[in-house]
Amino acid sequence: MDTAAGVLEASRPFLFYTACVLLLVFTMLGLSYLLGQRVSQPGKNLPFESGIISVGSAQFKISVHFYLTAILFIIFDLEVVFLFAWAVVVREAGWPGFVEITVFIVILTAALVYLWRIGALDWRTQTQKRELGMIRGPGGVVNKKEFKL
């Protein structure tokens, strides 16, 4: 019986916190229901972005480069979090921690070099690369008026 009482005693702050959160959520929902607007206006369900009424469809194609850049940013940005955690405990980690972080940085560098080599960081399409090669002038100068991105 002591273990059940001990578990209940140890979880009392968590139960109190859960009860407070639920009370706050239901209070906010109840107040929004009581104080909220009940009349539906004709323009209520119209899409509205930054003061401009939307025109056209939201279903348009976006280049995969935008998604790829976002994913690569998230991956490499997340790795910085691990580097920051290591920097906080660098003295306690000692030489084994230094070796581990060195291996980690080498793997990150290898991944970045690999992505660079396969062209994942290059924004130009094959057509743009071909056109760029055709309009390149003497000395490698590009006439930007003829180059359409």
C-alpha positions, 0 to 999 in steps of 0.5 A: 500500500505504501507504493501506491500512496507514494506514486500518488504523492509523487504525481500530485504536482502533475495532476494539479498541473493537468487540472489547471490546464484543463480548467483554463482550456474549458474556461477559454472555450466557454467564454468564447462561446458565451461572448462570441458573435452569433450572426454570420456575415456573408463575407465571414468565410471569404479567404483574406490574406494580408488585407488582399482578397485572394484571386486565383487558385491556391493549387499551383506548382512550386519548384522542388528546389524550395522544398529541398532548400527548406529540408536541407536547412532544417537538417543542418540547422538541427545539427547546430543544436547538437553542436551547441549542447556539446559546447556547453559540456565541452570541459566535462566531455574531455577528449572522448567528447572531442573525438566524438564531435570531430567525427560528427563534424566530419560526417556533416562535412561529408554530407554537405560535400555529397549534396554539393557534388550531386547538385542539390545546392544548385538552383539552375535547371538543366535548361537554364544551364544550357542557355547560360552556356550559350549566352556566355560572352568573352571572359565568361561575362553573362549578358543578363538581359538575354538570360531568363530565370 
